[in-house]
Each structure stands twice: as C-alpha cells, then as structure tokens.
C-alpha cells in the first residue's frame, strides 16, 4: 500500500516553502495494531501492581494511604474512581486549573504531610495511571464553559499552533496540516474526532499509555515533551500553565469519548 510520507525535515520544508514532498513509506497496519492490542498491556500491569500498591501504601509521617480516605466498603469511591475523566479542572486549593498529577501532589502535601512525588517520577506516574485505569469506560468531560476554562483553552490552542525550535514546528503542523500522512511508520491524525474531513484519533482517551519504544508508561504531558524534543523544541515544564492549557485543549477535543486507559502505543 502506498502512503504519503513526511519526515521531520520534510515537515520543515513544508512550512518554509509551502510545498509538500510526497515519498513512499509504510505505516503500521491496523492488523498489526490489533495483534499488539490483543496481547497483555504492560500499562495495565503497571497500573495494578505499582500504582495500586502505592494507592494502598501508608506514606508520610501520618502513615496514611490514599485508600485511607478514598476507599469505602472495599471500593474506591466513585468520585475518585472517575476523576481522571474530568481533569484538567479548576482546583480550589491551587486556585487555578491543574491536572490529575498535580492533584495527587496537593493531596500528599495537604493531607498526608509528605513531600509530594515529582511530576516526572515513576511514583506519580504510577498513581496517575492507576486512577486512569479505574476510570476506564468513563466519558471524558473536561470543563470548556467556565471563564477560566475558556482562558486556558484559548491559551492551549495558542500553544498547539505555536511554531518553535530549530525545525519551526508546532503540534498543528503534524496533527492538522500533515494529517493523513505518515511519520515514523505512524499515521498522522487529528487529535479529535475529525478535522477537515479526516477522521481523528481522540488522542486523550488512551493516555497515560505504555510506550513500546520507551518500555514504560508515559502521561499525556510526558508525551508532549517527547514530541517537543523530537521537534527540536525546548521542552515545556511538566505542570506549567502552558502544559496544563495544552493538555486541557487536547483533552477537550476528545470530550464524549470513553477512556481506554492505560493505552498501548508504539
């Protein structure tokens, strides 16, 4: 099967000259992806064995666990078990919109009197992935209507379209302008249900995900950093307003889609 292929340098040429070079390449077929997805997802093992154990583990000087507050009659209370579908969201303790990873930090600092796990730590990623795992099947429903959410969404769209770095790329270049082409054996798709007649991938429904090429689970913001590095951009800090706004914007494009977390990605 012949497909349109764009390397990173080709994408730069697209921006500079307005021309699209069309070379022959091949993407991973839907059949191959089906084989990957039918196997054991290491992301689910990570969520259960690492994240689940941390959720139950007494921590900090108070020696309390997440489960101490959030398990009722043997089950994780619903508002916590489905929380992942609604983040990023406004948090009254923070006084701003934050993502789920930051909410975990606030709980550790405020209620457990412990030094929070860093946003790049395996531990924070594990707890985040566990909560997303619990929320499987819950429909994504991030706020898009409140004044602060609208401000963040506008800023997130700005970050999405901002060309930066040595290759002068943006998220928009790959996921809108080059949608339908192939980069590194993967189809470039819009990050929503559809864009300009091209079916999208509702990307936010499967992050955090186990990355086969990295042999570990990554959150959506960690994936953003990977894209930024590959695009020759300075990585935006995890938890920064820019990253939270970008996460909210991308997740809003998947509103209504059911979480399939943790996902399995190349």
Secondary structure, 3 states (H helix, E strand, C coil): CCEEECCHHHHHHHHHHCCCCCEEECCCCHHHHHHHHHCCCHHHHHHHHHHHHHHHCCECCCCECHHHHHEECCEECHHHHCHHHHCCEEECCCCEEECHHHHHHHHHHHCCCCCCCCCCCHHHHHHHHHHHHHCCCCECCCCCCCHHHHHHHHHHHHHHHCCECCCCECHHHHHHHCCCCEECCEECCCCCCEECCEECCCHHHHCCEEECCCCEEECHHHHHHHHHHHCCCCCCCCCCHHHHHHHHHHHHCCCCCECCCCEEEC
